[in-house]
Amino acid sequence: MKVFLTENHCEVVRESHDPRFKDGGWRWGSAESTLLYHVKKELIKQGFDLIKKRMWKDGHLVDDRCQYLRTRKPTGYADKDIYVWDGNYQVRNAAEDFNKEGKVVYNVMRGIFNK
């Protein structure tokens, strides 16, 4: 899996040895959660300090199943303080797109602790 960050997007590209993400049946969205976990591991390798969290727990007005990656605490660098989330989570399953098309694009917001 290769993860490329641009100013506003995070592109995740599937490699030949990457696993396929499948839903576990009764746990809706478990494949998307697992995919996001793998993206988090790749971004940590690139020097980011991220956690995976449900968005509503941080006060965002979204569905209670929507998850995202965010910087654990302020770093002082606007480039390292980011949110990574699926802007189309209501209409698609990112893991299915990743399996079929070989890539998925997430939204990125930078400088989240700057006011």
C-alpha positions as CSV (number, residue, x, y, z in Angstrom):
1,M,0.0,0.0,0.0
2,K,1.3,3.4,-1.0
3,V,-0.1,6.6,0.6
4,F,0.4,9.9,-1.1
5,L,-0.5,13.2,0.7
6,T,-1.2,16.3,-1.3
7,E,-2.5,19.6,0.1
8,N,-6.1,18.5,0.2
9,H,-6.2,14.8,-0.6
10,C,-4.7,11.5,0.6
11,E,-4.5,8.9,-2.2
12,V,-4.1,5.3,-1.2
13,V,-2.9,2.9,-4.0
14,R,-3.1,-0.8,-3.7
15,E,0.0,-2.9,-4.4
16,S,-0.1,-6.6,-5.5
17,H,0.8,-8.0,-2.1
18,D,-1.8,-5.9,-0.2
19,P,-4.7,-7.7,1.5
20,R,-8.3,-7.4,0.3
21,F,-10.6,-5.8,2.9
22,K,-13.9,-7.6,3.5
23,D,-16.8,-6.9,5.9
24,G,-17.2,-9.3,8.7
25,G,-20.9,-9.6,8.3
26,W,-22.5,-8.3,11.5
27,R,-20.0,-5.5,12.0
28,W,-21.0,-2.9,9.4
29,G,-18.1,-0.9,8.2
30,S,-15.4,-3.2,9.6
31,A,-13.6,-3.3,6.3
32,E,-13.5,0.5,6.1
33,S,-12.1,0.6,9.6
34,T,-9.4,-1.9,8.8
35,L,-8.4,0.0,5.7
36,L,-8.2,3.3,7.6
37,Y,-6.0,1.5,10.2
38,H,-3.6,0.4,7.5
39,V,-3.5,4.0,6.1
40,K,-2.8,5.2,9.6
41,K,0.2,2.8,9.9
42,E,1.6,4.0,6.6
43,L,1.2,7.7,7.6
44,I,2.9,7.0,10.9
45,K,5.9,5.6,8.9
46,Q,6.0,9.0,7.1
47,G,6.4,10.9,10.4
48,F,2.8,11.7,11.4
49,D,1.5,11.1,14.9
50,L,-2.1,10.0,14.2
51,I,-5.0,8.3,15.9
52,K,-8.1,6.7,14.4
53,K,-11.3,8.0,16.0
54,R,-15.0,8.3,15.5
55,M,-15.7,11.8,14.3
56,W,-18.8,12.4,16.5
57,K,-16.7,12.0,19.6
58,D,-14.8,15.1,18.7
59,G,-18.0,17.1,18.2
60,H,-18.4,16.8,14.4
61,L,-22.0,16.5,13.3
62,V,-21.8,13.3,11.3
63,D,-23.1,9.7,11.5
64,D,-21.9,7.9,14.6
65,R,-20.1,5.3,12.4
66,C,-17.9,7.7,10.5
67,Q,-14.2,7.4,11.4
68,Y,-11.2,9.5,10.6
69,L,-7.5,10.0,11.3
70,R,-6.4,13.0,13.2
71,T,-3.2,14.3,14.8
72,R,-3.0,13.1,18.4
73,K,-1.9,16.6,19.8
74,P,-0.7,19.9,18.4
75,T,2.8,19.6,16.9
76,G,3.4,23.3,16.2
77,Y,3.7,22.5,12.5
78,A,0.6,23.2,10.4
79,D,1.7,20.6,7.8
80,K,1.7,17.8,10.5
81,D,-1.6,18.7,12.1
82,I,-4.1,17.0,9.9
83,Y,-7.5,15.3,9.5
84,V,-7.9,12.5,7.0
85,W,-11.5,11.4,6.3
86,D,-13.7,10.0,3.6
87,G,-15.9,12.8,2.4
88,N,-18.1,10.3,0.6
89,Y,-18.7,8.0,3.5
90,Q,-22.5,8.2,3.1
91,V,-22.6,6.9,-0.4
92,R,-19.7,4.5,-0.8
93,N,-17.7,1.9,1.0
94,A,-14.0,2.9,0.7
95,A,-12.8,-0.6,1.2
96,E,-14.9,-1.9,-1.8
97,D,-13.5,0.9,-4.0
98,F,-10.0,0.1,-2.8
99,N,-10.5,-3.6,-3.7
100,K,-12.1,-3.0,-7.1
101,E,-10.3,0.0,-8.4
102,G,-7.0,-0.4,-6.6
103,K,-7.1,3.1,-5.1
104,V,-9.2,5.4,-2.9
105,V,-8.9,9.1,-2.2
106,Y,-9.6,10.6,1.2
107,N,-10.0,14.3,2.1
108,V,-7.3,16.1,4.1
109,M,-7.5,19.2,6.2
110,R,-4.3,20.8,7.4
111,G,-3.5,23.1,10.3
112,I,-6.4,21.9,12.4
113,F,-5.1,23.4,15.6
114,N,-4.4,26.8,14.2
115,K,-7.1,29.4,14.8
